[in-house]
Amino acid sequence: MDKRNALAPTLSRTSPVLFLILIIANCIINPSYNSFYLLISYNVVNLSNWTIKHAIFKPLYNIFNKHSIPILGIGARPDKAMGCGFVNDNVLSTSYGMPSGHSQIAWTVATYIIIKIIKNMLLDYHKKDNKQIIYFRYGWLILSCILILCVVVYISYSRVYIEGCHTIQQVTLGGLLGIISGFIIYYLENDIIDLIRIII
């Protein structure tokens, strides 16, 4: 069997859709300003990746009339990159590669969730619990963060070494943009929700 059709690479390839389904499910199960803010933020990140690709990097490579720029590497997808969307259709991919959208989305979601987990842990820190409960909470915090990081590292790894749809530089830049996006989404959350409450 083609390793691209195995379960893990398939989940990695469809991860942006899976994240969207989970966020929509959260809006249905837990309708709140926060859940709808996440849905809007997720779509903004998707749109920002397309905009960054086509309004910044593609023109940048065209201005210099270069296939590859030092440090950034190639802007287009690697040669013979096929089935780089959400489905492995074995069609030659013509979409632009820099930066990786899968990587940006995965690292955005991971950063946001990890910050939330750490914040909730710190809020619980002052509770008068016994040492076993405190140790359990710290253990859960560390384990949760490690699991989340393993998933997003695998998604980025898969896009380069299993799917062949991106270069290391493309997933690295996508990941960095995702981390920044995750921090921005987290830190603007309360202010934007307060503004929406005032408007509505």
C-alpha positions as CSV (number, residue, x, y, z in Angstrom):
1,M,0.0,0.0,0.0
2,D,1.2,3.5,-0.8
3,K,2.3,5.1,2.5
4,R,0.4,8.3,1.5
5,N,-2.8,6.3,1.8
6,A,-2.1,5.0,5.3
7,L,-4.2,6.4,8.2
8,A,-1.8,8.8,9.7
9,P,-0.8,10.7,6.5
10,T,-4.5,10.7,5.5
11,L,-5.5,12.3,8.8
12,S,-2.6,14.8,8.4
13,R,-3.7,15.7,4.9
14,T,-7.3,16.2,6.0
15,S,-6.4,18.0,9.2
16,P,-7.6,21.5,8.2
17,V,-11.0,20.0,7.4
18,L,-11.0,17.9,10.6
19,F,-10.1,21.0,12.7
20,L,-13.0,22.9,11.0
21,I,-15.5,20.1,11.7
22,L,-14.4,20.1,15.4
23,I,-14.7,23.9,15.7
24,I,-18.2,23.8,14.1
25,A,-19.2,21.0,16.4
26,N,-18.0,23.1,19.3
27,C,-20.3,26.0,18.1
28,I,-23.3,23.6,18.0
29,I,-22.6,21.9,21.3
30,N,-21.4,25.0,23.1
31,P,-22.9,28.1,21.4
32,S,-21.1,31.1,22.8
33,Y,-19.2,34.2,21.8
34,N,-16.0,32.3,22.3
35,S,-16.8,29.3,20.1
36,F,-18.0,31.6,17.3
37,Y,-14.9,33.8,17.7
38,L,-12.8,30.6,17.2
39,L,-14.8,29.7,14.0
40,I,-14.2,33.2,12.6
41,S,-10.6,33.2,13.6
42,Y,-10.0,29.9,12.0
43,N,-11.4,31.1,8.7
44,V,-9.3,34.3,8.9
45,V,-6.2,32.1,9.3
46,N,-7.2,30.1,6.2
47,L,-7.7,33.3,4.2
48,S,-4.5,34.8,5.5
49,N,-2.5,31.8,4.3
50,W,-3.9,32.3,0.8
51,T,-3.3,36.0,0.9
52,I,0.3,35.6,2.2
53,K,1.0,33.1,-0.6
54,H,-0.4,35.2,-3.4
55,A,0.0,38.8,-2.3
56,I,3.5,38.5,-0.7
57,F,5.6,35.4,-1.5
58,K,4.5,34.7,-5.1
59,P,5.1,38.3,-6.2
60,L,8.4,38.4,-4.2
61,Y,9.8,35.4,-6.1
62,N,8.5,37.0,-9.4
63,I,10.1,40.4,-8.6
64,F,13.5,38.7,-8.2
65,N,12.7,36.4,-11.1
66,K,14.0,33.5,-9.0
67,H,12.8,30.0,-8.5
68,S,14.7,29.9,-5.2
69,I,15.7,32.6,-2.7
70,P,18.5,32.1,-0.1
71,I,17.2,30.9,3.3
72,L,13.6,30.8,2.0
73,G,14.4,28.2,-0.6
74,I,11.9,27.5,-3.4
75,G,8.5,29.3,-3.4
76,A,6.7,26.8,-5.7
77,R,5.8,23.3,-4.6
78,P,8.5,20.7,-5.0
79,D,8.8,19.0,-8.4
80,K,6.2,16.3,-9.0
81,A,4.1,17.3,-5.9
82,M,0.8,15.5,-6.4
83,G,-2.4,15.3,-4.5
84,C,-1.5,18.2,-2.2
85,G,-5.0,19.2,-1.3
86,F,-7.3,17.5,1.3
87,V,-7.6,14.4,-1.0
88,N,-4.9,12.2,-2.5
89,D,-6.1,12.5,-6.0
90,N,-2.7,11.9,-7.6
91,V,-3.1,15.1,-9.7
92,L,-0.1,17.3,-10.2
93,S,-0.4,20.2,-7.8
94,T,-0.4,23.7,-9.3
95,S,-1.1,25.7,-6.1
96,Y,1.7,27.8,-4.6
97,G,3.8,26.3,-1.8
98,M,5.2,29.1,0.4
99,P,4.2,29.0,3.2
100,S,2.5,25.7,4.0
101,G,-1.2,26.2,4.8
102,H,-1.4,22.8,6.6
103,S,1.5,23.7,8.8
104,Q,0.2,27.2,9.6
105,I,-3.3,26.0,10.5
106,A,-2.0,23.1,12.7
107,W,0.5,25.4,14.6
108,T,-2.2,28.0,15.0
109,V,-4.6,25.5,16.6
110,A,-1.9,23.9,18.7
111,T,-0.6,27.3,20.0
112,Y,-4.0,28.5,21.0
113,I,-4.9,25.2,22.7
114,I,-1.6,25.0,24.6
115,I,-2.0,28.6,25.9
116,K,-5.5,27.8,27.0
117,I,-4.4,24.6,28.8
118,I,-1.6,26.5,30.6
119,K,-3.8,29.4,31.5
120,N,-6.4,27.0,33.0
121,M,-3.7,25.3,35.0
122,L,-2.4,28.5,36.4
123,L,-5.9,29.6,37.4
124,D,-6.3,26.3,39.3
125,Y,-2.9,26.7,40.9
126,H,-4.2,28.7,43.8
127,K,-6.9,26.1,44.8
128,K,-6.3,24.4,48.1
129,D,-5.8,20.9,46.7
130,N,-3.6,18.1,48.1
131,K,-0.2,17.4,46.5
132,Q,-1.4,14.4,44.6
133,I,-4.1,16.4,42.7
134,I,-1.5,19.2,42.0
135,Y,1.0,16.6,40.6
136,F,-1.8,15.0,38.6
137,R,-2.7,18.4,37.1
138,Y,1.0,19.2,36.2
139,G,1.3,15.7,34.7
140,W,-1.8,16.2,32.7
141,L,-0.6,19.6,31.5
142,I,2.8,18.3,30.4
143,L,1.2,15.2,28.7
144,S,-1.4,17.2,26.9
145,C,1.2,19.7,25.5
146,I,3.5,16.9,24.4
147,L,0.6,15.1,22.6
148,I,-0.5,18.3,20.9
149,L,3.1,19.0,19.8
150,C,3.6,15.5,18.5
151,V,0.5,15.8,16.3
152,V,1.5,19.1,14.8
153,V,5.1,18.1,14.3
154,Y,3.8,15.0,12.5
155,I,1.6,17.1,10.3
156,S,4.5,19.3,9.2
157,Y,6.8,16.3,8.8
158,S,4.2,14.5,6.7
159,R,3.8,17.4,4.3
160,V,7.6,17.2,3.5
161,Y,8.7,13.6,3.9
162,I,5.5,11.6,3.2
163,E,3.3,13.8,1.0
164,G,6.2,15.6,-0.8
165,C,4.1,18.7,-1.1
166,H,6.3,21.2,0.7
167,T,9.9,21.9,1.5
168,I,11.3,22.2,5.0
169,Q,11.4,26.0,4.7
170,Q,7.8,26.1,3.6
171,V,6.5,24.2,6.6
172,T,8.9,26.0,8.9
173,L,7.6,29.4,7.8
174,G,4.0,28.1,7.9
175,G,4.6,26.9,11.5
176,L,6.1,30.2,12.6
177,L,3.2,32.1,11.1
178,G,0.9,29.6,12.9
179,I,2.5,30.2,16.3
180,I,2.2,34.0,15.8
181,S,-1.5,33.5,14.7
182,G,-2.2,31.4,17.7
183,F,-0.8,34.0,20.1
184,I,-2.7,36.8,18.4
185,I,-6.0,34.9,18.4
186,Y,-5.6,34.1,22.1
187,Y,-4.6,37.6,23.2
188,L,-7.3,39.4,21.2
189,E,-10.1,37.0,22.2
190,N,-11.5,38.8,25.2
191,D,-11.2,42.3,23.7
192,I,-12.9,41.3,20.4
193,I,-15.7,39.4,22.3
194,D,-16.2,42.5,24.5
195,L,-16.4,44.7,21.4
196,I,-19.0,42.3,19.8
197,R,-21.1,42.4,23.0
198,I,-21.1,46.2,22.9
199,I,-22.1,46.3,19.2
200,I,-24.8,43.7,19.6
